[in-house]
């Protein structure tokens, strides 16, 4: 959600900052802006719309592109509608200070009223303009340097933020701070230049050295000097932890695909292999996961496992519930993190909480983790981004190794999260004696075949495209599944909603009779998962009920199926596999279907409206 990028050094800042904004478009936004400092003047350009609109504004005005200091922003509206005025960067009343800000200042209204009483006049409706004027007021009253002013101001702020602040009267530095929203600082050779961004993608070609600020930390960045990092609340100096980036430039390029989403759909076979590589030793019947091994008794002695997540990760968590209960026989509950944190849940020290998030920065999931820890629970994280907040906040965890996921609609995040959850279920089942060595080996051998089976499945793209053409103008759709495939029905409906804006709902197939059946007519497409393992005959009965009411049936079946083929309007065949592994295959046609429908409707597949890749505010 929102994106910050910035540069201070010896190069021309404009192309670096502008390209950084393009790299951050995947995060979701509705307006963008850039500030350049030419050595004398602050030059602001900002607009509602895409980065390409911003680039068009600056293209023919060379004076807006001059300087070796710049900061930029892609905004996702919270306080104030998307328009040119509310776009970032924002300046203070004097015009000397400039800020870009991700997050929400919850007490902005109180601060705003106080500042108005002191003579401040506001141009925008944003909480961010309140913040930059608060910093200016503190700096003026305390007669202090910018870094100290930012620190004191933030101690009066309630909310979440990642900020970069520039003062034209002190043009050799930029102040960066965070609480709840991620911020990274790239370090050039011998501190000759610095890069600022919400993640490392804007500066990966310039440096492999980066600092990720922790919550409630502030950094003073000056060219030619080491970065100074301090705690915002108690003003204690802390050592800056410089990390070596593993991200590469080719990972964040489209690689010949039309969209990142399509690229990421096709990356799933490799991503799944990367996720189980070194962990699943199929020939030996061994699962190695240090995050589990080092804390195995926490899991084996747990009264229950609580899985917390949001969105697609929540759907993966539902698959995890089926897996862990089926294989390891440990009770599992799956909770929306956004509800869990507010409903005063009963948590004890005998509970294990598994938190799932692609980005590792999801605000509600982070808050739920902190709540669970405060109650004494052991918290295990599953995320994709190395060094992310959830990776640091949890007691132990596992990375999915999916590689960067740029498309807002998660695809490979879902399948790699399920892969990790499958490994956890097998590990616990083996330790508890709930699965024999021969059964474990056989299951793992089948799991090794999943990437090849997905590769085969991806070759049906043309057939999926034909089905998409038939149903692209639908207004409503139902997705039905049972057992392990019920969460896939939910995920399929979510994908269609996210990128095509067609209303869709996922249901357990048997629940259709408890309401949704009233919606079925000749205009209603119903996507049904009807694989040959797990309640097959029951699902066939559900399909017959739909057919008798003239519904249009698109069924996902196992290769060689004949019974459903006689009833359905369209069928998509998937390779045979274990019932518990079926979600890794059944989700692929739904991903492709959503993608093609959205493309046919001329939607922006990678950046759907109103959505952000990482929801870092409530």
matplotlib code that plots the C-alpha trace (Angstrom):
import matplotlib.pyplot as plt

x = [0.0, 1.6, 5.2, 8.1, 11.3, 14.2, 17.8, 20.6, 24.1, 26.1, 23.8, 20.9, 18.1, 15.1, 15.5, 16.3, 13.2, 10.9, 12.0, 11.6, 8.0, 7.4, 8.8, 6.5, 3.3, 2.5, 1.8, -1.4, -2.0, -4.3, -1.9, 1.8, 4.3, 7.9, 10.1, 13.4, 15.9, 18.1, 20.4, 18.2, 14.6, 12.2, 10.4, 7.2, 5.2, 2.2, -1.0, -4.0, -3.5, -0.7, 3.1, 2.9, 0.6, 3.3, 6.0, 4.0, 3.8, 7.6, 8.7, 8.7, 9.8, 13.5, 13.7, 11.6, 14.1, 17.3, 19.1, 20.9, 18.3, 14.7, 11.9, 8.8, 5.5, 2.6, -0.4, -3.3, -5.9, -6.9, -7.5, -8.7, -10.0, -7.5, -6.7, -3.7, -3.7, -3.9, -1.1, 2.3, 4.9, 3.5, 5.3, 5.1, 3.6, 7.0, 7.7, 11.1, 10.1, 8.9, 7.6, 6.4, 4.4, 2.9, 0.4, -2.2, -2.0, -4.9, -4.9, -4.4, -7.7, -6.6, -3.2, -4.7, -7.0, -4.1, -1.9, -4.8, -5.0, -1.3, -1.9, -1.3, -3.5, -3.9, -4.2, -5.1, -7.4, -4.5, -3.1, 0.3, 0.2, -0.7, 2.4, 4.9, 3.5, 3.8, 7.5, 7.9, 6.3, 8.4, 11.6, 10.7, 9.7, 12.6, 15.2, 16.5, 17.9, 15.6, 16.3, 15.4, 12.3, 11.1, 11.7, 9.9, 7.0, 6.6, 6.4, 3.1, 1.7, -0.7, -0.8, 1.5, 4.0, 7.0, 8.3, 11.1, 11.6, 13.8, 14.6, 15.9, 17.8, 19.8, 20.2, 22.7, 20.4, 17.2, 15.4, 13.7, 11.5, 9.1, 6.4, 4.2, 5.1, 8.3, 11.2, 14.6, 17.7, 20.2, 23.8, 26.2, 29.9, 31.7, 28.4, 28.7, 25.0, 21.8, 18.5, 15.3, 12.3, 9.4, 11.2, 14.5, 13.1, 13.7, 17.4, 18.5, 20.7, 22.7, 23.5, 23.2, 23.6, 20.6, 19.2, 15.6, 14.5, 12.8, 9.6, 10.1, 13.5, 14.7, 17.7, 19.7, 21.1, 24.0, 26.2, 29.7, 28.8, 27.6, 23.8, 22.8, 19.9, 18.1, 15.1, 12.3, 10.9, 14.0, 16.6, 19.0, 21.5, 21.3, 23.6, 22.4, 22.1, 23.3, 21.9, 23.0, 20.1, 19.4, 16.9, 18.0, 16.9, 15.6, 13.3, 11.3, 11.1, 8.3, 10.6, 8.7, 5.2, 2.5, 1.8, 3.4, 0.4, 0.8, 4.5, 3.9, 1.3, 3.9, 6.6, 4.6, 6.3, 9.8, 8.5, 7.0, 10.3, 12.3, 9.9, 10.4, 14.0, 16.2, 13.2, 11.6, 13.9, 11.4, 13.7, 14.6, 11.1, 12.4, 11.1, 13.7, 12.4, 14.6, 11.8, 9.7, 12.6, 13.9, 10.5, 8.9, 7.6, 5.6, 3.7, 3.4, 2.1, -0.1, -3.8, -4.5, -3.0, -4.5, -3.8, -4.2, -4.1, -5.9, -7.1, -5.4, -3.2, -6.4, -7.5, -4.2, -4.7, -8.0, -6.2, -3.7, -6.4, -7.6, -4.0, -2.9, -6.1, -6.2, -2.5, -1.3, -4.6, -4.1, -7.1, -6.8, -8.7, -8.4, -9.0, -9.1, -6.3, -8.4, -11.1, -8.9, -7.1, -10.3, -12.5, -10.7, -9.8, -9.0, -5.3, -3.0, 0.6, -0.4, -1.5, 0.6, -0.2, 0.8, 0.7, 0.7, 1.5, 3.1, 4.7, 5.4, 4.1, 0.3, -0.8, -3.7, -1.6, 1.3, -1.1, -2.6, 0.9, 1.7, -1.6, -0.9, 2.7, 1.3, -0.9, 2.1, 1.4, 4.2, 4.1, 5.3, 5.5, 5.1, 6.0, 7.9, 9.9, 13.2, 13.8, 10.1, 8.4, 6.5, 9.8, 11.3, 8.3, 7.6, 9.4, 10.3, 9.1, 9.6, 10.1, 8.1, 11.0, 8.4, 10.6, 9.1, 5.4, 4.7, 1.1, -1.4, -3.5, -1.5, -0.9, 2.4, 2.1, -1.0, 0.6, 3.9, 2.1, 0.1, 3.4, 4.9, 1.7, 1.8, 5.4, 4.4, 1.5, 3.7, 6.4, 4.0, 2.2, 5.6, 6.6, 3.3, 3.3, 0.1, 1.6, 3.8, 7.2, 5.9, 2.9, 5.1, 7.5, 4.7, 3.0, 6.3, 7.0, 3.7, 4.3, 7.6, 5.5, 3.2, 5.5, 5.6, 1.8, 1.3, 3.5, 1.3, -1.8, -0.5, -0.6, -4.4, -4.2, -6.0, -8.9, -9.2, -9.1, -12.1, -14.1, -13.2, -14.5, -17.9, -18.3, -16.4, -19.7, -21.2, -22.4, -22.3, -20.6, -20.6, -17.6, -18.2, -15.9, -15.8, -13.2, -9.7, -11.1, -13.5, -10.8, -9.9, -13.4, -13.1, -9.7, -11.1, -14.0, -11.6, -9.3, -12.2, -13.4, -10.0, -8.9, -12.1, -14.5, -17.1, -19.1, -18.3, -18.8, -17.2, -19.2, -18.9, -20.9, -23.3, -24.2, -25.6, -29.0, -28.9, -29.4, -27.3, -29.4, -32.0, -29.6, -29.2, -30.7, -29.6, -27.4, -25.4, -22.0, -21.1, -17.5, -17.4, -14.4, -15.3, -12.1, -12.4, -11.2, -13.1, -16.9, -17.0, -20.6, -21.9, -20.4, -22.0, -25.4, -24.8, -24.0, -27.2, -29.2, -27.6, -28.3, -31.9, -32.2, -30.5, -27.2, -24.1, -21.6, -17.8, -16.3, -12.7, -12.4, -9.7, -8.3, -10.5, -13.7, -16.8, -19.7, -19.3, -18.4, -22.0, -23.6, -21.3, -21.2, -17.4, -14.8, -11.2, -9.1, -6.4, -3.8, -4.6, -3.1, -3.6, -6.8, -4.7, -2.5, -5.4, -5.6, -2.1, -3.6, -7.2, -6.3, -4.3, -7.3, -9.1, -6.0, -5.8, -9.6, -9.5, -6.5, -8.0, -11.4, -9.7, -7.6, -10.6, -12.4, -9.3, -8.7, -5.3, -4.4, -1.3, -2.8, -6.5, -8.4, -8.6, -6.2, -2.8, -0.3, 0.5, -2.1, 0.1, -2.6, -5.9]
y = [0.0, 3.2, 3.4, 5.6, 6.1, 8.5, 9.3, 11.5, 11.3, 12.2, 11.0, 12.7, 11.8, 12.1, 8.9, 6.9, 8.2, 7.9, 4.4, 3.6, 4.7, 2.4, -0.5, 0.3, 0.4, -3.1, -2.0, -0.3, 3.4, 6.2, 9.2, 9.9, 12.7, 13.6, 16.3, 17.4, 19.8, 21.6, 23.1, 26.2, 25.3, 22.6, 21.4, 19.6, 17.6, 15.5, 14.2, 11.9, 8.8, 6.6, 7.2, 7.5, 10.6, 12.1, 11.3, 13.1, 16.2, 16.4, 15.1, 18.5, 20.6, 20.0, 22.3, 19.8, 17.0, 18.7, 17.8, 15.0, 14.8, 13.6, 11.8, 10.3, 8.6, 6.5, 7.2, 5.0, 7.3, 7.2, 10.7, 12.8, 11.7, 10.9, 14.2, 16.4, 18.4, 15.4, 13.6, 13.4, 14.9, 17.5, 20.7, 22.5, 26.0, 27.7, 25.6, 24.5, 21.0, 18.2, 14.7, 11.5, 9.2, 5.7, 4.9, 6.7, 9.3, 8.4, 11.6, 13.9, 15.8, 16.8, 17.8, 19.7, 21.7, 22.6, 23.7, 25.8, 27.6, 28.4, 30.0, 27.1, 26.9, 23.6, 23.1, 19.4, 17.0, 14.6, 13.5, 13.8, 17.6, 17.7, 15.7, 17.9, 21.0, 19.4, 18.7, 22.3, 23.6, 21.5, 22.5, 26.2, 25.9, 23.7, 25.4, 22.0, 20.1, 18.3, 14.8, 15.9, 17.7, 14.6, 12.5, 14.8, 15.2, 11.4, 11.0, 13.0, 10.9, 8.0, 5.7, 4.0, 5.5, 5.2, 8.7, 10.5, 14.2, 16.8, 20.3, 22.7, 24.7, 21.5, 20.1, 17.4, 15.0, 13.1, 11.8, 8.4, 6.8, 3.9, 2.5, -0.2, 0.5, -0.9, 1.2, 0.2, 2.2, 1.2, 2.1, 3.1, 2.5, 4.3, 6.1, 8.1, 7.7, 6.4, 5.1, 5.1, 2.8, 0.9, -2.3, -3.0, -3.3, 0.4, 0.3, -3.3, -2.5, 0.1, -1.7, -5.0, -3.4, -2.3, -1.4, -2.2, 0.0, -1.6, -0.2, 3.1, 3.7, 6.9, 7.2, 10.3, 10.0, 12.2, 11.6, 10.6, 9.5, 6.4, 6.2, 7.1, 5.1, 6.0, 4.8, 7.4, 7.1, 6.9, 8.5, 5.6, 5.0, 1.6, -0.3, -0.3, -3.9, -3.9, -6.8, -8.3, -8.3, -11.6, -10.0, -9.7, -7.4, -10.2, -11.4, -8.1, -7.8, -9.4, -11.8, -11.8, -12.1, -9.5, -9.2, -10.0, -12.1, -14.4, -14.6, -15.5, -18.1, -19.8, -19.5, -21.8, -25.1, -23.6, -21.7, -24.9, -26.7, -23.9, -24.0, -27.7, -28.0, -29.0, -29.5, -32.6, -35.6, -37.9, -40.9, -40.9, -40.1, -37.1, -33.5, -31.0, -27.6, -25.9, -23.6, -26.7, -29.0, -26.4, -26.0, -29.4, -29.9, -26.6, -28.1, -31.7, -30.5, -27.8, -27.8, -26.4, -24.5, -21.2, -20.0, -16.2, -14.5, -12.2, -12.6, -15.3, -16.2, -16.9, -19.3, -21.1, -21.3, -23.1, -25.7, -25.9, -26.6, -29.6, -30.8, -30.6, -32.0, -34.8, -35.8, -34.8, -35.0, -31.6, -29.3, -26.2, -23.0, -20.4, -16.8, -13.6, -11.6, -8.4, -10.0, -12.0, -8.9, -7.2, -9.9, -10.6, -14.2, -16.9, -17.6, -19.5, -20.5, -24.0, -22.6, -22.4, -19.5, -19.7, -16.3, -16.3, -13.3, -13.0, -9.6, -10.2, -6.6, -7.1, -4.7, -6.8, -9.9, -8.1, -6.8, -10.3, -11.7, -9.2, -10.0, -13.7, -13.2, -11.0, -14.0, -16.4, -18.3, -19.6, -17.8, -19.3, -17.2, -18.2, -15.4, -14.7, -11.6, -12.2, -9.7, -8.6, -7.5, -10.8, -12.7, -10.6, -10.5, -14.3, -16.8, -19.0, -19.5, -20.6, -18.7, -19.7, -18.9, -17.9, -15.0, -11.5, -11.5, -8.2, -8.8, -7.6, -10.7, -13.5, -16.7, -18.3, -17.0, -19.2, -22.4, -22.0, -21.2, -24.5, -26.2, -25.0, -26.0, -29.4, -29.9, -28.8, -31.3, -34.1, -33.3, -33.2, -36.4, -38.2, -37.0, -38.0, -41.4, -40.6, -41.6, -44.6, -44.3, -46.0, -43.7, -40.6, -41.6, -42.3, -39.0, -37.1, -38.8, -37.7, -34.2, -34.1, -34.7, -31.7, -29.1, -31.3, -31.7, -28.0, -27.5, -29.9, -28.1, -24.7, -26.1, -26.0, -22.2, -22.0, -24.0, -21.9, -18.8, -20.2, -20.7, -17.2, -15.7, -17.4, -16.0, -12.7, -10.7, -12.5, -10.3, -12.9, -16.3, -19.1, -21.3, -24.6, -27.1, -29.7, -30.8, -29.8, -28.0, -25.7, -23.1, -23.3, -22.3, -19.3, -18.4, -18.8, -16.4, -13.9, -13.9, -13.2, -10.3, -8.8, -8.4, -8.5, -6.8, -9.5, -10.4, -14.0, -16.0, -19.3, -21.9, -25.4, -27.3, -28.7, -25.2, -24.3, -25.6, -23.3, -20.1, -19.7, -22.1, -19.3, -17.4, -20.1, -19.6, -19.8, -16.8, -18.0, -19.6, -22.0, -23.2, -26.6, -28.6, -32.2, -34.3, -38.0, -38.1, -36.6, -36.6, -37.1, -38.6, -35.8, -33.2, -34.9, -34.7, -31.0, -30.6, -32.3, -30.0, -27.0, -28.5, -29.1, -25.3, -24.4, -23.2, -23.1, -25.6, -25.3, -28.3, -29.1, -32.9, -35.5, -36.8, -39.6, -38.5, -39.4, -38.9, -35.1, -34.6, -35.8, -33.1, -30.1, -27.4, -27.2, -29.4, -28.7, -31.8, -31.9, -34.7, -37.4, -36.7, -37.2, -35.6, -33.5, -32.2, -31.4, -27.7, -27.2, -28.2, -27.1, -23.5, -23.2, -23.2, -20.6, -18.4, -18.6, -18.1, -14.9, -13.6, -14.1, -12.7, -9.6, -9.1, -9.5, -6.9, -4.5, -4.4, -3.7, -7.2, -6.3, -3.2, -3.7, -0.7, 0.1, -2.7, -2.7, -5.6, -5.2, -3.8, -2.0, 0.0, -1.0]
z = [0.0, -1.2, -2.2, -1.2, -3.2, -2.9, -3.8, -2.4, -3.9, -7.0, -9.8, -11.5, -9.1, -11.5, -13.5, -10.4, -8.5, -11.5, -12.3, -8.6, -8.7, -11.7, -9.8, -6.8, -8.9, -8.0, -4.4, -5.5, -5.7, -7.2, -7.5, -7.6, -7.2, -7.1, -5.5, -7.0, -5.3, -7.8, -5.2, -4.6, -5.1, -4.3, -7.5, -7.0, -9.6, -8.6, -10.1, -9.7, -11.8, -12.9, -12.8, -16.6, -16.1, -13.7, -16.2, -19.0, -16.8, -16.2, -19.7, -21.4, -18.4, -17.9, -14.9, -13.0, -13.5, -12.3, -9.1, -7.2, -4.4, -5.0, -3.3, -4.9, -3.8, -5.1, -2.9, -2.0, -0.6, 3.1, 4.3, 1.4, -2.0, -4.8, -6.5, -7.4, -4.2, -1.9, -3.8, -2.1, -1.6, 0.8, 2.0, 5.2, 5.4, 5.0, 2.0, 3.5, 4.5, 2.3, 3.2, 1.7, 4.0, 4.0, 6.7, 8.7, 11.5, 13.6, 15.8, 12.8, 13.5, 17.0, 15.7, 12.8, 15.1, 17.3, 14.4, 13.0, 16.3, 15.9, 12.5, 10.1, 6.9, 5.2, 1.4, 1.4, 3.3, 4.2, 7.5, 5.9, 5.6, 9.3, 10.0, 8.0, 9.7, 13.1, 12.3, 11.2, 14.4, 16.6, 14.7, 15.2, 18.8, 20.0, 17.8, 16.9, 13.9, 11.5, 12.8, 16.4, 15.2, 13.4, 16.4, 18.8, 16.4, 16.0, 19.7, 19.5, 16.7, 17.0, 14.0, 11.5, 9.2, 7.0, 6.1, 4.3, 5.2, 3.4, 4.5, 1.9, 4.5, 5.3, 1.8, 2.6, 4.4, 4.4, 7.5, 7.4, 10.1, 10.4, 12.6, 11.0, 7.4, 5.8, 4.6, 3.2, 2.7, 0.0, 0.7, -2.1, -2.2, 0.6, 1.5, -1.7, -2.3, -0.6, -1.9, 0.0, -0.9, 0.5, -0.6, -2.4, -5.9, -6.9, -6.2, -6.8, -9.8, -7.8, -4.6, -2.8, 0.7, 2.5, 6.0, 6.9, 9.7, 12.6, 14.1, 16.0, 14.4, 12.7, 10.4, 9.5, 6.0, 4.9, 1.9, 2.8, 6.4, 8.0, 8.6, 12.1, 13.5, 16.7, 18.7, 18.3, 21.8, 24.0, 21.7, 22.1, 19.3, 17.7, 15.4, 11.8, 10.5, 6.9, 4.9, 1.6, -0.8, -2.6, -5.0, -8.6, -11.4, -13.6, -10.9, -11.0, -14.8, -16.8, -18.6, -21.9, -20.4, -21.0, -17.3, -14.0, -13.0, -16.0, -15.4, -11.7, -12.7, -14.9, -12.2, -9.8, -10.7, -9.9, -6.9, -5.3, -6.0, -4.4, -1.4, -0.6, -1.8, 1.1, 3.3, 1.8, 1.4, -0.3, -0.8, 2.9, 4.2, 6.1, 6.5, 7.6, 8.8, 11.4, 12.6, 13.5, 14.6, 17.0, 18.7, 18.0, 21.5, 21.2, 18.4, 19.7, 23.1, 21.7, 22.7, 19.3, 16.4, 15.4, 11.9, 11.3, 7.9, 5.5, 2.0, -0.2, 2.8, 4.8, 2.1, 2.2, 6.0, 5.4, 3.3, 6.1, 8.6, 6.5, 6.1, 9.7, 11.2, 8.6, 8.8, 12.3, 14.2, 15.9, 16.3, 14.1, 14.0, 11.1, 11.9, 9.9, 11.5, 11.3, 13.4, 15.7, 17.0, 18.0, 19.5, 22.8, 21.8, 24.3, 23.9, 26.3, 26.4, 25.2, 21.8, 18.7, 16.3, 12.7, 11.0, 7.1, 5.0, 1.5, 2.2, 5.9, 6.5, 6.7, 9.5, 10.9, 11.0, 12.7, 15.3, 15.8, 16.3, 19.0, 20.7, 20.6, 22.0, 24.8, 25.9, 25.9, 22.7, 20.5, 17.1, 13.9, 10.7, 7.1, 4.7, 1.4, 2.1, 3.9, 6.7, 6.8, 10.0, 10.5, 10.0, 12.8, 15.1, 15.3, 17.4, 14.4, 10.9, 7.3, 4.1, 1.1, -1.4, -4.1, -5.3, -5.7, -6.4, -8.2, -9.4, -6.8, -7.1, -5.4, -7.3, -6.5, -2.9, -2.5, -3.8, -2.0, 1.3, 0.8, 0.1, 3.5, 5.3, 3.7, 4.9, 8.4, 8.4, 7.3, 9.8, 12.7, 11.5, 11.3, 14.8, 16.3, 14.6, 12.7, 9.3, 8.5, 6.9, 3.7, 3.6, 4.1, 1.4, -1.1, -0.3, -0.7, -4.0, -5.3, -4.0, -6.0, -9.1, -8.5, -10.3, -13.5, -13.3, -13.0, -16.1, -17.9, -16.7, -17.9, -21.4, -21.4, -21.5, -24.9, -23.7, -20.6, -22.8, -24.9, -21.7, -20.5, -23.8, -23.1, -19.6, -19.6, -19.6, -16.6, -13.7, -11.0, -10.6, -8.0, -7.2, -5.4, -3.8, -1.0, 1.5, 0.6, -2.5, -0.7, 0.1, -3.6, -4.5, -2.2, -3.8, -7.3, -6.6, -5.0, -8.0, -10.3, -8.1, -7.7, -11.3, -13.4, -11.0, -11.6, -8.5, -7.4, -4.3, -3.1, -1.2, 0.1, -2.5, 0.0, 1.3, -2.1, -1.0, 2.0, 0.0, -3.1, -5.1, -5.4, -7.6, -10.2, -13.7, -17.3, -16.9, -13.9, -14.4, -11.7, -11.4, -9.7, -8.5, -9.0, -8.8, -8.3, -4.7, -1.8, -1.9, -5.7, -5.8, -3.5, -5.8, -8.8, -7.1, -6.5, -10.2, -11.2, -8.9, -10.8, -14.2, -13.4, -12.8, -16.1, -14.5, -16.7, -15.3, -15.7, -13.9, -13.0, -13.1, -13.0, -16.2, -17.6, -15.9, -17.9, -15.5, -15.0, -18.7, -19.6, -17.4, -17.5, -20.2, -20.0, -18.3, -17.5, -16.7, -14.2, -13.6, -11.0, -7.5, -3.8, -2.4, 0.0, -2.9, -5.2, -4.2, -5.8, -9.1, -9.0, -8.3, -11.6, -14.0, -11.8, -11.9, -15.7, -16.1, -14.0, -15.8, -19.3, -18.4, -16.9, -20.0, -22.3, -20.3, -20.7, -16.9, -15.5, -14.4, -12.3, -10.6, -10.1, -8.8, -5.1, -4.2, -2.7, -2.7, 0.9, 3.3, 5.8, 7.5, 9.1]

ax = plt.figure().add_subplot(projection="3d")
ax.plot(x, y, z, "-o")
ax.set_aspect("equal")
plt.show()
